[in-house]
């Protein structure tokens, strides 16, 4: 399981001036899925975590025992 900090994801998206729908398209997700990630209602798969890190360039993917965490660098 991958945990995305809702604040980090939201702040990074806003810094790029993307809507949730636009970010979703870039990640291969729906805008509703992005909303649930930002609200902390869903966890993200590892492939999506890697796409986030690639897109934002300043997110770090870290293994945390049972899962992975995305954090701002």
Secondary structure by P-SEA (a helix, b strand, c coil): cccccaaaaaaaaaaacccaaaaaaaacccaaaaaaaaaccccccaaaaaaaaaaaccbbbbbcccbbbbbcc
